[in-house]
Amino acid sequence: MRVLVDTNIFLDVLMEREPWLDKSLDVINWCEAHPGDAWIAWHSLSNLWYVGAKLVGKKSAGEQIDAILDSFEVAPAHSNAARRARQLNVQDFEDALQAAAALECGAKQIITRNTADYKRSPVTAISPTSFLSDS
């Protein structure tokens, strides 16, 4: 099943955020075991670079981005996708960009800890716990 993984899942692992670390790591491990099914939004990479470079340094952040690119496909990004995000009835623009990216790559679900932020998303949001129990 094709899924798009929200930035917060990666940040949980990068920042070792409890109590979410284990489930987020399990999601990433599932994604690594299912090449072609795991997708990430283009703009998530810049967000992860920004946080990672400050947290662990540019070299390590770059290595983490490389590891993500080894296991995840990147959803297409173009002007029409950004326009679609602006037209979605999703309150937060970053979440709308995630939803638009999910549409672009044909994802069936967005894996996120913030499912409430995606109530109006055209792609269903699911928590890591629910995703892992269903897969």
Secondary structure, 3 states (H helix, E strand, C coil): CCEEECHHHHHHHHCCCCCCHHHHHHHHHHHHHCCCCEEECHHHHHHHHHHHHHHHCHHHHHHHHHHHHHHCEECCCCHHHHHHHHHCCCCCHHHHHHHHHHHHHCCCEEECCCHHHHCCCCCEEECHHHHHHHC
